[in-house]
């Protein structure tokens, strides 16, 4: 399809400008398409449509809203391969990771939300009063580029099941996936105006949405720096706000934990999606006495599993990072790391005749937790190995971060790891390699954000609570 229109009030409409967004393939460095670029004028139209639609949509039953979401789910499943191809093209995510995480994860999370939606008690009866939940109103959903389908899905599924309406602003780096989703929605029976799509710059479209007087809630996923600015804008009109921001997540290997599994957890995190994930376990915290063992497992992992190359090659495990700007930023951090710590492996530029913004997976050891590479979110395939003398110091290091989004703990027993994990101030923690589940809420402590997404908690996030006195 052509991407020269916006999706507003259930229709593909002409944008108010002829300006376009160029979309680059990071594996080839070629502009492969353009999409329409919305303006503040288009935002006004989209918000107006969402405001009109809310009045009726909020009165629909949960069962009706579930039906709409099921239609969207079925549409994604029908076009799954097309979504995968698009994500590889505009993001550069490796072939198999795109299939198993970029798209499958979105499908599984929608299914889990539908299965658990009835856990949200939209009307609670108490002595003398009822507690009633209703959709929060019009939600401005501003999403990042690193998971172009699932980051939209996480907001949209909760919004729709809650009875709210939305205007979506996808990243200008990966907007084509959002267009495919809009096509899917256009072929469902979802009422007009409930979902609207306005791709555009953060400085115009993003600011117009966050400051709009008729937007009731802003839901943003992205960097802490940008989130802080959105928070400031949203508070002018006292809007509800959801922020899912950065992370510098710890992976703690306790004295007798499984070092090989712990290493795999962190190495997977920096290889999958080229480390471009806010939940990546980029600090692995290990006993001093086991450093050599950990280093050995890291080298073994790289030798066996790291294959850099085109996302169209099923044999490759890591593709390019998003852009030249992203690549340059990661290289700057790597050069900083060379001054702060010991380079175990990587650290150079990928030698290839092919184009593409590839970054060699890089691991530093003897890292001081106060250093730049241990404290700042790099958002690339870079791992910091930090040692500790005793478990009290391990806990201190794990919590010594302005972030608190994700984490992992490996102990001799699951009970030991669980007790340690309870003391880490972060939103989600994997215990002895337990899998992430698609119904579990996701969000962070401290500067990692406000609120939770996914599952029934992610539905409640987009509701307001009303008290009705009955006596």
C-alpha positions, 0 to 999 in steps of 0.5 A: 500500500501507499503510506501517503495518508493518515488514519483519522475517524475510521478513514484514510485521509489526506494530511494537512501537509505534503511533507513526508517521513523517510524510512531507512532500512538500517541493514542497507542504509537505503530509504525504502519508503516514505510515510505521511507526516502529520502536523498539529492541525491533523492532531486536532482532527484526530483528538476531536474524532477520539473525543466524539467516539469516546462517549459511545465507546465507553458505554459498550460492554466488556464483551463487545470490546473483547470482540473488537480486540479479537478481530484485531488479533486475528488480523495480525495473525493473518498478516503475521509474515507481512508484519515480520518482513516489515519489522526486519526492513525498518528496524533490522531485527534479526530474522528469528528474533523478529518471528519469536519476539517482535510479532509472536510476543505481541500475539501472545500478550493480546491473547493473555489480555483477553483471557484475563480481562474478566479479572478487572472488576468494572463494578465493585459492590461495597456496603453503601457504595460501588466502585466503578471503573470506566475508560479514562477518556482520550489517550495520546499513545506515543510509542518507540521504535525498538518493538514497533508492533508490540509497543503499540499493542501494549497500549492499544489492547489495554486502552480498547479493553478499558473503554477508552479511545486513542490517538497513536503517534508511532516513532518516525523511525519505524512507522510502517508497522503502525500503518499495517496495524491501522490497515488491520483495524480498518478491516474490523468492526471497531467503531470510527474514531476509537483508533487514530494514527498520526505519525510525525515529529515529537517536536510537533505531533508529540508536543501537540498531543501531550499539551492538547486540552482534550487529551485525558491521558498521555502514555509514553514509552521511550527514553527517560530524558524525553519522558521527563519532558512529556511529564512536564508538559502533561502536568500543565493540564493535570493529565493522567500519565503513563511512562515506561522509560529507560533501564540499566538492569542488573543480573545478579549471580549469587555465590552458588548460582548457575553461572552459565545460565546467568551469562546466557540471560545477559548475553541473550539480552544484548544480542536479541534486538542488538541490545536495543531494549529497555529491559536488557540485562546489561549489568551482570553482577558476579562474585569476585571468585567466579569472574574467570568462570563467567568470562569463560562462559561469555567467550563460549557464548560468543563463539557458539551463538553470535553471527552478525549479518543481514536480518534476511539471513535466517542463520544470523543472530544479530542484525544492525542497530537502528541508525547511523546516529545510534551506531555512533552513540554506541561506539562513543560509549564503547570508547568510554568503556575502554578508558573505564574498564577492561575490554574482554571482547568486541569493541571494534567496528564490524568489518564487512563489504556490505552496508548496514549499521552493525555493532560488534557485541562488546563485553567489559569486565572489572567495571566500577558500578559508578562508571559511565558504562554501568550507570547510563543506558547504552541501548546497544550490544554492550555488557558490563561485568561487575564483581562483588565481595559478598551478597550485601555488596551485590545487593547494594550494586544492584540497587545503585542505579537511577533506574529500576525496570527489570532484573534477574537473580540466579541462586543455588536454589529458587528460594534463595534467589527469590528472597534476594530478588525481593530486595531489588528495587525494580519492576520485574525480576526473573528468578533462576531463569523463570520465563517472562509470561505474557499476562504479567504486568511490566513497568518500573521503579524510580526513573524507569517510569510510572504505571504498568502495562500488559494483562489485566493490570494494563487494562486497569491502567487506562481506567478512572475510578468512580465512587457511587454512593448507594445509600 
